[in-house]
Amino acid sequence: MIDMFTNPDLLIGLLTLTALEIVLGIDNIIFISILASRLPEHQRNTARLGGLGLAVFTRIGLLLSLSWLMGLTEPWFTVRGLEFSGRDLILAGGGLFLLAKSTFEIHANLVGTEHAEAATVPPSLALVLVQIMALDVVFSFDSVITAVGMVSHLPTMITAVIVAVLIMMAWSGAVGRFIERHPTFKMLALSFLILIGVSLIGEAFGHHIPKGYIYFAMGFSVLVELLNMRIRDRHAAHTVHLQRFPDEAA
């Protein structure tokens, strides 16, 4: 364990892998924040922290069962020349779930809160945690496979996962509150989840979509929306100023 901090190679691997785990965990934080927003306010923080806590155990469990994980990449059956493994089935199921969940959430936001509450039963904390845990298995594949490819030292991989999740826990509340305060960002986040769902399904069918393209699209969309928010704030401030000093409008 001490070698991790005294060995330069292991230390660089730890820092690099931690940063990569945080980047790969962005979609996880978005999904958890949106699910938690459907709960009563006093349960949202518990759902966010509980969901990320489950992520730690899920990823460490996958790291400790590498032989089983690698076995999931072996073909199970073939359909019209396409080979499908256990990993492919999990990715396809997770992608379909993300598409369905995101579509339902977008519908709930478009029809209005009062109509959504009348049409659906409010989720319980336990149900939200089960959904988070199920999707975290899918999200964990990327991070665990990346960890195995970058670092061969198991304690370093486990430490990177724990540190990354602790950092995400510290920021999850701020991310969740920001999404809740800005409905346009919530719609944008749901669109991201649809994009990620499509990429997971494509991956299951052998069509790899580089994550760099997805994160670039996400980053560019966020930048455009931030500019829109800035323009709206300036317009609102100008309108308030004219209401207080109508003579200036003339």
C-alpha positions as CSV (number, residue, x, y, z in Angstrom):
1,M,0.0,0.0,0.0
2,I,2.8,2.4,0.8
3,D,4.5,1.6,-2.5
4,M,1.6,3.3,-4.2
5,F,2.8,6.7,-2.9
6,T,6.5,6.1,-3.0
7,N,6.7,4.5,-6.5
8,P,6.5,7.2,-9.1
9,D,4.9,4.9,-11.7
10,L,2.1,3.8,-9.3
11,L,1.5,7.4,-8.1
12,I,1.2,8.7,-11.7
13,G,-1.1,5.8,-12.5
14,L,-3.2,6.5,-9.4
15,L,-3.6,10.2,-10.3
16,T,-4.4,9.5,-13.9
17,L,-6.8,6.8,-13.2
18,T,-8.6,8.9,-10.5
19,A,-9.1,11.7,-13.0
20,L,-10.4,9.3,-15.6
21,E,-12.8,7.7,-13.2
22,I,-14.2,11.2,-12.4
23,V,-14.7,11.9,-16.1
24,L,-16.3,8.5,-16.8
25,G,-18.5,9.1,-13.7
26,I,-20.1,12.3,-15.1
27,D,-23.0,10.4,-16.7
28,N,-23.5,8.5,-13.4
29,I,-23.8,11.8,-11.4
30,I,-26.3,13.2,-14.0
31,F,-28.4,10.1,-13.8
32,I,-28.4,9.9,-10.0
33,S,-29.2,13.7,-9.7
34,I,-32.2,13.3,-12.0
35,L,-33.5,10.2,-10.3
36,A,-33.1,11.9,-6.9
37,S,-35.0,15.0,-8.0
38,R,-38.2,13.0,-8.1
39,L,-37.9,12.3,-4.4
40,P,-39.0,14.6,-1.5
41,E,-36.3,17.2,-0.8
42,H,-35.2,15.7,2.5
43,Q,-34.4,12.4,0.8
44,R,-32.5,13.7,-2.3
45,N,-29.1,14.0,-0.6
46,T,-29.5,10.5,0.9
47,A,-30.3,9.1,-2.6
48,R,-27.3,10.9,-4.2
49,L,-24.8,9.8,-1.5
50,G,-26.3,6.4,-1.2
51,G,-26.2,5.9,-5.0
52,L,-22.5,6.9,-5.2
53,G,-21.8,4.7,-2.1
54,L,-23.2,1.7,-4.0
55,A,-21.0,2.7,-6.9
56,V,-17.9,2.1,-4.8
57,F,-19.0,-1.4,-3.8
58,T,-20.1,-2.2,-7.4
59,R,-16.8,-1.2,-8.9
60,I,-14.6,-2.8,-6.2
61,G,-16.7,-6.0,-6.6
62,L,-16.0,-6.0,-10.3
63,L,-12.3,-5.3,-9.8
64,L,-12.1,-8.3,-7.4
65,S,-13.8,-10.6,-9.8
66,L,-11.7,-9.8,-12.9
67,S,-11.8,-13.4,-14.1
68,W,-15.6,-13.4,-14.1
69,L,-15.6,-10.0,-15.7
70,M,-13.3,-11.0,-18.5
71,G,-15.5,-14.1,-19.1
72,L,-18.4,-11.8,-19.9
73,T,-16.6,-10.6,-22.9
74,E,-16.6,-14.1,-24.5
75,P,-19.3,-14.7,-27.1
76,W,-22.4,-16.5,-25.8
77,F,-24.4,-16.8,-29.1
78,T,-24.4,-15.5,-32.7
79,V,-27.3,-13.8,-34.6
80,R,-26.8,-13.3,-38.3
81,G,-23.0,-13.1,-38.0
82,L,-23.1,-10.8,-34.9
83,E,-21.6,-12.3,-31.7
84,F,-23.2,-11.3,-28.4
85,S,-21.5,-11.7,-25.1
86,G,-22.8,-11.2,-21.5
87,R,-21.2,-7.8,-21.5
88,D,-23.1,-6.9,-24.8
89,L,-26.4,-8.0,-23.2
90,I,-25.8,-5.9,-20.1
91,L,-24.9,-2.8,-22.2
92,A,-27.9,-3.3,-24.4
93,G,-30.2,-3.6,-21.4
94,G,-28.7,-0.6,-19.7
95,G,-29.0,1.5,-22.9
96,L,-32.6,0.6,-23.4
97,F,-33.3,1.4,-19.8
98,L,-31.7,4.8,-20.2
99,L,-33.7,5.6,-23.3
100,A,-36.9,4.6,-21.6
101,K,-36.2,6.4,-18.4
102,S,-35.0,9.6,-20.1
103,T,-38.0,9.7,-22.4
104,F,-40.4,9.3,-19.4
105,E,-38.6,12.1,-17.6
106,I,-38.7,14.4,-20.6
107,H,-42.4,13.7,-21.0
108,A,-43.0,14.4,-17.3
109,N,-41.2,17.8,-17.6
110,L,-43.0,18.8,-20.8
111,V,-46.6,18.0,-19.6
112,G,-46.0,19.8,-16.3
113,T,-45.5,18.7,-12.7
114,E,-49.2,18.5,-11.8
115,H,-50.0,16.2,-14.7
116,A,-46.9,14.1,-14.1
117,E,-47.8,13.6,-10.4
118,A,-51.4,12.7,-11.3
119,A,-50.2,10.1,-13.9
120,T,-47.4,8.5,-12.0
121,V,-46.8,7.2,-8.5
122,P,-44.0,9.0,-6.7
123,P,-40.9,6.7,-6.5
124,S,-39.7,5.6,-3.1
125,L,-36.1,6.0,-1.9
126,A,-35.6,2.2,-2.1
127,L,-36.8,2.1,-5.7
128,V,-34.5,4.9,-6.7
129,L,-31.5,3.2,-5.0
130,V,-32.3,-0.1,-6.8
131,Q,-32.4,1.8,-10.2
132,I,-29.2,3.5,-9.4
133,M,-27.5,0.3,-8.5
134,A,-28.7,-1.5,-11.6
135,L,-27.5,1.3,-13.9
136,D,-24.2,1.6,-12.0
137,V,-23.3,-1.9,-13.1
138,V,-23.6,-0.8,-16.7
139,F,-21.7,2.5,-16.1
140,S,-19.0,0.6,-14.1
141,F,-18.0,-1.6,-17.1
142,D,-16.2,1.4,-18.8
143,S,-14.4,2.5,-15.7
144,V,-13.3,-1.0,-14.6
145,I,-12.1,-2.1,-18.0
146,T,-10.2,1.2,-18.3
147,A,-8.7,0.7,-14.9
148,V,-7.5,-2.8,-15.9
149,G,-6.0,-1.5,-19.1
150,M,-4.1,1.3,-17.5
151,V,-2.9,-0.2,-14.2
152,S,-2.2,-3.8,-13.2
153,H,-1.8,-3.0,-9.5
154,L,-5.1,-3.9,-7.8
155,P,-4.7,-1.7,-4.7
156,T,-4.0,1.3,-7.0
157,M,-7.2,0.6,-9.0
158,I,-9.3,0.3,-5.8
159,T,-7.8,3.4,-4.3
160,A,-8.5,5.4,-7.5
161,V,-12.1,4.3,-7.5
162,I,-12.6,5.2,-3.8
163,V,-10.9,8.7,-4.2
164,A,-12.9,9.4,-7.4
165,V,-16.2,8.5,-5.8
166,L,-15.5,10.6,-2.7
167,I,-14.8,13.6,-5.0
168,M,-18.0,13.0,-6.9
169,M,-19.9,12.7,-3.5
170,A,-18.5,16.2,-2.6
171,W,-19.8,17.7,-5.9
172,S,-23.0,15.7,-6.4
173,G,-25.1,17.9,-4.2
174,A,-24.1,21.1,-6.1
175,V,-24.7,19.3,-9.4
176,G,-28.1,18.1,-8.3
177,R,-29.2,21.5,-7.0
178,F,-28.0,23.2,-10.2
179,I,-30.0,20.8,-12.4
180,E,-33.1,21.3,-10.2
181,R,-32.8,25.1,-10.3
182,H,-32.4,25.2,-14.1
183,P,-35.0,23.3,-16.1
184,T,-33.2,23.8,-19.4
185,F,-30.1,22.1,-18.0
186,K,-32.3,19.3,-16.8
187,M,-33.6,18.7,-20.3
188,L,-30.1,19.0,-21.6
189,A,-28.9,16.4,-19.1
190,L,-31.8,14.0,-20.1
191,S,-30.7,14.5,-23.7
192,F,-27.2,13.5,-22.7
193,L,-28.5,10.3,-21.1
194,I,-30.4,9.4,-24.4
195,L,-27.1,10.0,-26.2
196,I,-25.3,7.7,-23.8
197,G,-28.1,5.1,-24.0
198,V,-27.7,5.0,-27.8
199,S,-23.9,4.7,-27.5
200,L,-24.4,1.7,-25.1
201,I,-26.7,0.0,-27.5
202,G,-24.3,0.7,-30.4
203,E,-21.5,-0.8,-28.3
204,A,-23.5,-3.9,-27.7
205,F,-24.0,-4.4,-31.4
206,G,-20.3,-3.9,-32.2
207,H,-20.4,-0.3,-33.2
208,H,-18.0,1.5,-30.9
209,I,-18.6,5.3,-30.5
210,P,-15.6,7.0,-29.0
211,K,-16.5,8.7,-25.7
212,G,-14.5,11.7,-26.8
213,Y,-17.2,12.6,-29.3
214,I,-20.0,12.3,-26.7
215,Y,-18.1,14.4,-24.1
216,F,-17.3,17.0,-26.7
217,A,-21.0,17.2,-27.7
218,M,-21.9,17.5,-24.0
219,G,-19.3,20.1,-23.3
220,F,-20.3,22.2,-26.3
221,S,-24.0,22.0,-25.5
222,V,-23.3,23.1,-21.9
223,L,-21.2,26.1,-23.1
224,V,-24.0,27.2,-25.4
225,E,-26.6,26.9,-22.7
226,L,-24.4,28.9,-20.3
227,L,-24.2,31.7,-22.9
228,N,-28.0,31.6,-23.2
229,M,-28.3,31.8,-19.4
230,R,-26.0,34.8,-19.4
231,I,-28.0,36.6,-22.1
232,R,-31.3,35.8,-20.3
233,D,-29.9,37.2,-17.0
234,R,-28.7,40.4,-18.7
235,H,-32.1,40.8,-20.4
236,A,-34.0,40.3,-17.1
237,A,-31.7,42.7,-15.3
238,H,-32.2,45.3,-18.0
239,T,-36.0,44.9,-17.9
240,V,-36.0,45.3,-14.1
241,H,-33.9,48.5,-14.5
242,L,-36.3,50.0,-17.0
243,Q,-39.3,49.2,-14.7
244,R,-37.6,51.0,-11.8
245,F,-36.4,54.0,-14.0
246,P,-39.0,54.3,-16.9
247,D,-37.7,57.7,-17.8
248,E,-34.5,56.1,-19.2
249,A,-36.6,54.1,-21.7
250,A,-37.6,57.3,-23.4
